[in-house]
Amino acid sequence: MAVICVGGMIGIGKTSVAELIAGELGSEVFYESVDDNPILPLFYSASPEEIEAKRYPFLLQLYFLRTRFASIKEAYRKNDNVLDRSIYEDWYFAKVNHDLGRISSLEMELYEGLLDEMMREIDGLPYRKAPDLMVYLKADFETVLHRIGLRGRDFEQDENLVAYYRTLWSGYDDWVHRHYSASDVLVIDMNSTDVVNVPEDAARVVRQVREALAKVA
């Protein structure tokens, strides 16, 4: 029985890897709430003036916090699942938007207070308190941009978003190695990994996940 979090940059291939792992382990995928998210397109398409007036970054983080909290509680209850990004990763996105001035200090204080309460509730769950493994997908920035383009979501394609993507990308390793402590981390190099089109890559990732889980069993 294992709970695995798959993390990494926007567009890097988290869903494909999560589905691969879940299929091999016979478990369920808990997907990030994207297609049914009413705030995400507004967050990406809003002008700086609209962001200031409407507070879309703060609202988006609250939305993700609520949905990821619900997902991880359900995943822990079932005790054998894969999360396509998790609540542990949510703080990093809030921090980046706070550093960029798009989330105010007061909003960040409120957000972190809610997150702390949720994490205390997770720590008090009777059936599970942490994932067994985080699979962290990393790649060069050019690979990330290429994959975002291939995914083809219209609201992610604006050239004005490139600077935001680079800011997210540049601090991701630091978040994983300095701030994430809930479980062991398996790093997958997505520059040379295509689990959708290359069967050998898919088999290698599954093997690496199984070996990592064996070490923490």
Secondary structure, 3 states (H helix, E strand, C coil): CCEEEEEECCCCCHHHHHHHHHHHHCCEEECCCCCCCCCHHHHHHCCHHHHHHHCHHHHHHHHHHHHHHHHHHHHHHHCCEEEECCHHHHHHHHHHHHHCCCCCHHHHHHHHHHHHHHHHHHHCCCCCCCCCEEEEEECCHHHHHHHHHHHCCHHHCCHHHHHHHHHHHHHHHHHHHHCCCCCEEEEEEHHHCCCCCCHHHHHHHHHHHHHHHHHHC
